[in-house]
Amino acid sequence: MSKSKVTGNSYDFSELFDFLSIPSISAQSVHKKDMDKAVKWLSSKFSKLGFKTKILPTRGHPVLFAQNLVAGKNKPTVLIYGHYDVQAPDPLKLWKTDPFKAVIKNGNIYARGAADDKGQFYTWIAALEKLYINDKKYPVNIKLLVEGEEEVGSENFISCLKKHKKILAGDICLVSDTHCLSENQPMIDYGLRGIAYEEIKVTTLKKDVHSGTYGGNVLNPLMVLTQIIGKLKDQNHNILIPKFYEKVRKLSLSERKELKKIPFGEAQIKKETGAKIVDGEKGFTVHERAGARPTLEINGIFGGYTGEGPKTVIPSDASAKISMRLVPNQTASEIHKKFLRFIKEITPKGVKIEVTLLSTSEPSLMKIDSKYFKSAEKAYKKVFGKIPLYELSGGSIGAVADIKKVLKIDSITMGYGLPDDGLHSPNEKLSIKMLEKGIKTNIEFLTNI
Amino acid sequence: MSKSKVTGNSYDFSELFDFLSIPSISAQSVHKKDMDKAVKWLSSKFSKLGFKTKILPTRGHPVLFAQNLVAGKNKPTVLIYGHYDVQAPDPLKLWKTDPFKAVIKNGNIYARGAADDKGQFYTWIAALEKLYINDKKYPVNIKLLVEGEEEVGSENFISCLKKHKKILAGDICLVSDTHCLSENQPMIDYGLRGIAYEEIKVTTLKKDVHSGTYGGNVLNPLMVLTQIIGKLKDQNHNILIPKFYEKVRKLSLSERKELKKIPFGEAQIKKETGAKIVDGEKGFTVHERAGARPTLEINGIFGGYTGEGPKTVIPSDASAKISMRLVPNQTASEIHKKFLRFIKEITPKGVKIEVTLLSTSEPSLMKIDSKYFKSAEKAYKKVFGKIPLYELSGGSIGAVADIKKVLKIDSITMGYGLPDDGLHSPNEKLSIKMLEKGIKTNIEFLTNI
């Protein structure tokens, strides 16, 4: 393992390249050893930087914990969250270079995990290294928490937090796992949506039957499923589950005005997705729909014959995957109950319906008037020349909600990616310029809280 | 190859077992040689029975033609249709015995093709053999037409008929590829439905996108697809395609009364399919809905993530397979045009829609007051003790419609299967009692036209 040199304004990223070369794919059991290797890599690194480290086992992949409390009780304690696991690189054939052999091209580092999240988390490692080399101590108390199951739903993270609640206590959490609007415009997600991800299965027959013989007399589960789905939203994109919107936080006029500053508009969506039409819930802007309003989307439908050509079958059952993004003050369990009740209500007689809650995470909303957000703003201003815009993210980071719930602290999403980094896609990259700005911003933040 | 012995009332089916042992699976190109083997088996057999044989090549698998016109011009000419191809035996693990090594168990022959159609067609081979052994000639002129693509849609059959129209001319066609109601109650399908089998594909995006980022702003093709499907039928099971029912033949009161004799009712459907509810178009009996009315069924839907667990994706496209069963006097091309026009009409703006007609066959209706049907009735009466019931079949036999269209003759569906033979399923069987009754009925029919 080569040692990274952090001197002045120049960086040697060979150590990051080592970290990126570990195929720590949390979803695939064949990579169990690589998961352990990644944890040990982190543990070894933090030990060298003056941290006490501890590997916290979970039912799944372990969480790496490290702390340095030398700054003392009069100083704040910051918790830095990251994840060492990555998505599988499939489809491999679309990668232009080896996903686990990082390369630099046109000012970017290309590798699986370059942006999500090894590269972004590395902005903290490099920042700490620079501070430690100079002073052999840190300006604040620092706790690091690096999980290995972010890409598979952080299922065991909350119980780990609960179990180790005492040693994890801190004043603010920092998360670099999002992106800036552009190289010059930093952005903080002050709200993240939650999610209730359901699978419904409709069964009307005991076996697949011939559509010529029985068609027109028996309930076709594919037809029943589409009719159920058709009742979930109206033509104006309103979700029809009773009391679905009941707890949704209302935006103030000033908040709506602030949000309008984020340039996430129709043209951008059309360009990024190829959509011919951008449309959604009436009375809300594109950005509000994506971050401040809950949504319901069908993520998959399957049933019957799906191969080539015709087959005259009525299947016994049909299924759909349906996810709802939640905003404060909705909760996953409340929405799951309402969804379940409504689905049962609209399921016709003679149909067996099964509803399975596949995964959940809670929505979160940060109080951005705290001194920590002000420190972040100042750090950004110094390095980027601009204070960050605040957006409500459409996505979900389960760990942020878990940390808020268990440790009662907000997270500042100091993301250093760019919108086109290609997370979860082939040829994922991170801009070296952004990496360097991230390291500098983190140093500024830690030294000026 | 062992020679079957047909003496008195006892049969040696070893020759049928040879025929059943050939895995002539038309859908799988790996079985090309087996297809040829099956054709040669037939050709050799018919040569020994005094027929001139000819293998008619098509774009796909060949058609076997054989004729014996010794009876002379004053006698009628019967065309006997069958097919030598079989469905794939998948899923193999559900078979209790080798699908291509026939066994006799509890009075049944178990093998792929036992009922559909090798075993049933064999009733004609054995009948002809008996007649030939006794008289060295036949009481009528006989033409045999055995195709190899029935299980894959008989795509090349009609052009073969057209090409050889002259030599194929006859007075009536006989088809043993359906079933009796029970061992003691024969049944003739005097009507077969046609089909227009469509695939529709809805595209709203240029690539799969993140449902957290874009959900609520872009059109989800899965939602659009379900909305389109939801507009195809109303709550009362009426098909909403404009003018869809326009040409549908109306049943007379007497025909409806006759059809009521067929014991195809709610209880039977519930038992066979496990359906809790039997429901369909108002104002029609269960049997009328299955045979005399057109239907529209969804045979498959696919799009988005269909693997285990959650994935937060909005797919770029989604597809459905939709088949419509047609009755006289609808035509596949007329219904396809109406379907296409309606689908385009109900597709929302901003959505790309593609409609592909995967397969068609025309509906057919036989004139059962001809002397040939009377002869069939008498033959059944003699062997089964009962004349056949006449039903309108819910299924389609493309060849019957093709023969009617090109050769202008009706087919008598003298089926000798039973409802529980398990066509296209594992452990397909044919009752030996039915096989023997079939041979006798065929002999009666041929000798008493």
Interface residues (C-beta under 8 A of the other chain):
Chain A: G153 R193 I195 Y197 T204 L205 K206 K207 V209 H210 S211 G212 T213 Y214 G215 G216 N217 V218 L219 N220 L222 M223 L225 T226 Q227 I229 G230 K233 H237 I269 E272 T273 G274 A275 K276 I277 V278 D279 G280 E281 V286 R289 A290 R293 T295 E297 I298 N299 G300 I301 F302 G303 G304 Y305 T306 G309 P310 K311 T312 V313 I314 P315 S316 A318 A320 K321 S323 R325 K349 G350 V351 L358 S359 S393 G394 G395 S396 H424
Chain B: G153 R193 I195 Y197 T204 L205 K206 K207 V209 H210 S211 G212 T213 Y214 G215 G216 N217 V218 L219 N220 L222 M223 L225 T226 Q227 I229 G230 K233 H237 I269 E272 T273 G274 A275 K276 I277 V278 D279 G280 E281 V286 R289 A290 R293 T295 E297 I298 N299 G300 I301 F302 G303 G304 Y305 T306 G309 P310 K311 T312 V313 I314 P315 S316 A318 A320 K321 S323 R325 K349 G350 V351 L358 S359 S393 G394 G395 S396 H424
